[in-house]
Amino acid sequence: MKLDILAFGAHPDDVELACAGTMILHQQSGLRTGIVDLTRGEMGTRGSEIIRESEAIRATEILGLSLRENLRLPDGFIQNDRESRLAVVKCIREYMPDIILCNAITDRHPDHGSASNLVSDAIFLAGLPKVITESSDGLVQSPWKVRKVYHYIQDRYIKPDFVIDVSSVWGKRMDAVMAFSSQFYNPVSSEPSTAISSKEFLDFLSARAQELGRQAGFAYAEGFTVERTPGLKSLSDLI
């Protein structure tokens, strides 16, 4: 299955929290979108990997994804090693995305930066003919060169290189976030509090999107950083 956009996340809910609106917008425009979660989120303080799996299914429905996969790398211990790189390379070659979205280049959770580096290196390796990988049916995969790579912004503020206007889908975007209800504010929950389980964190998500949007004249936006300077044919292409 060829995808137009493939988003990688260190944990189930990373993509939803950072760029669900962008995924929804492009799916609504007719593009094929998908998510690959690197871990099951099994080290999370609240909920469990089984709960997170069911929540991911719900979020997938809301986002209208063409596919979602989990590589089951160890949560909390993502390594940019040979085995992990090859696992990501196989995904890239299988789904042949034109655009890849991946974790913030640095963040509060160490897995986020580790996942960012892992996916970036795997993208490079996926284009090399002498890196040999096999599909699930035992066929040798062809190399695949990804056209564009963008890193979304997560907990810690990073000045974006560009922002996407998600104002029109903000409600649906937050529905996708709240599909992972075990992780967020619930006044009757008896589970331990975390950095993202307070009521204020949900307010923060809205405030962050408004902050990013304000710079471009949008009500709500999601921000991204680039690995390669984007090129324009004309100044009129800029909003």
N, C-alpha and C positions, 0 to 999 in steps of 0.2 A: 504494500500500500504506500503510494507516494503522498507525502504531506507537503503543504505549502509552508506551514509554521510548526516547529516542534519546540516545546518549552521543557527544559529540564529543571527539576527542583530537588534540593537535597532531601526535603521531607514532604510528605503529603500536606498540603496547604500553603507551601512556599509560593507556588505560582499564583494561587488564588489571592493571597494577601498582597502580592506585589503587582501583578499584571493581568488579573482576571478580566478587567474591562477591555484591554487590548485584545485578548483572545476572543472575547465575545464579539467585538466589532468586526474582526476579520472573518470569523465564522459566519456572521450575518451577511458579509459581503460575498460569500460563496467560496471562501478558501477552506481547505481541509486543514484542521488543526489537531494537535495531539500533545499529550503530556507524558514524560517519563519521570517518575519519582525514583530517586536513587536509593532511598531507604524506606522502611515501613513506619518510621517514627516511633520505634519500639522503646526508645529511651525517654520519651516524653513523660513529664511528671503527671499529667492528667490523661485519662482514657487508657487505651491499649492499642496494640497494632491491629487487633481485630476490629475494634471500633473505628479506628482511622481508615481501615480498608472500606468499611461500609459507608463512611462519610465521603471518601473519595469517589465512590460510585455515584452518590447523590450529586456531588459537585460536577462530575463528568456530564451528567444529564443536563444540569443547568447551563454548563458551558457549551453544550452541543458538540463535544469533541468527537472526532472520528476514531480515536483510540486513546487508551491510557494504559501504561505498563509500569511495573515496579521491578527494579533490578535487585532489590534486597541486599544492597550493600549495608555494612554495619553502621547503624545510627550512632552518631557521636564519634565515630572513628573512620570517617571517610578518608581514604588514602589515594594519592595520585600515583598509584603503582601500576605495573604492567597489566595485572589481571583486571583492575578496574578500568583502565584505559581501553583495553580490548572489548570489555563489555559495552562501553559507551560507543566505541567505533562500530560494533555490530548493529547497534540501534540506528546510528546515523546512516549506515549503508543500507539497512533494511527499509527505512522510511524515506530516505532521500529528500530531506527538507531543503527548501531554498533559504529559509531563515531559521536560525536557532536563537532562542531566548534562554538565558541561564542566570544563575544566582549572582548576587552582588559581589563585586570584586573583593570587598572586605566587609565584615559585619560583626555584630555582637556574638552570634553563634559561630563557633569555629568551623562547623560543617559548611557554612555558606561560602566562605572564602575558599575552602578546600574543594568544594564542588565546582566553583567557578573555574579554578585552575585545571581541575580534572577534565571538565567538558571542553575547555579551550584547547588543551593539548590533544584530546581525542579528535576534535574537529580537524586539526592539522594532520594527524595520523590517518584519518579516514580517507584522505585524498592521495595517500602514497600507495602505489601499486605493489610494493614489496612488503607491505603490512598485510599478511594473509589472515582472513577471518572466514568463517563458514556460517551460513544461515542455519536455522533450526532444522531444515530438511537435508543438511549436509552438503549443500552446494557452496562453492567458493564465491564469496561476495565480490562485486566490482567496487573499485574505489569510488568515492563520492566527494565532490568539492562543494562545500556549503558557501552560498553567495554572501550571506550577511549574518553577523553575530552581534547580538546586543545583550547587555547585562542589565537586569532590572534592579531597582533600588529597594532595599528592605528596611530593617529597623533603623540603622544609622543613616543619617542624611549624607548623601553624596550629590554634589552638584551635577544635574543631568546634562547630557550633551543634546538631548531633545526630549520632548514630552508628547504624549498622545492624548488627545481630547477624548475622555471617556464619560463626559457629562450625560450623554443620551442613554447610557447603559449603567449608570451608577447604581440604581436600585438592584438590577439583576446581578451586577458585580458583587454587591454586598450579600445577596442571596447565596452566591457561590462561596463566599467567605464563611457565612454562617452555616453552611452545610457541615462544617467541622465544629459543630456546637460543643463537643467535649472539651475543646481547647479554650473557649471564650467565656465571657461573663454569664454566670447563671447564679442568681441569688439563693437558690435552694441547694446548690451543689455542696457536698461535704469534702470534696477533693482539695488538695493543697493549692494555695494561690501561686500563680506564676507571673512572669513579666507580661503575659498577654491575656491573662484571665480577668483583669479588672475592667470595670465599666469604662474607665478612662481610656483604656487602650482602643476601644471601638471609636471613641471620640477622636483619638489620635489619628486613626486611619483616615477619617474624613478630613481632619485638619491638614494632614500631609498632602492629600490629593488636592485640596483647595489651594494650599501653598504652591504646589507645582503648577497647578492650572493658572493661578493668578499671573504668573510671569508671562504667560502666553495669551492671556485674555480668555481663558476657559474657566468654567465653574469647577470642574474636577479633571485632573490629569494624572497619568502615570509616567514616571520618568525612567530614562534608560541612559546608560553610558555605552560608548562604542570602543571597539578595538582598532578600527581603521577609520580615518577621516571620511565622512560621507561626501560625495560629490554631487553638485547640482549643475544643470545645463544653463540655468538662468536665475538671477536674483528674484524674479517673479515667482519662482517655485517655493520660496519661503513665505510662510504665513505671517 
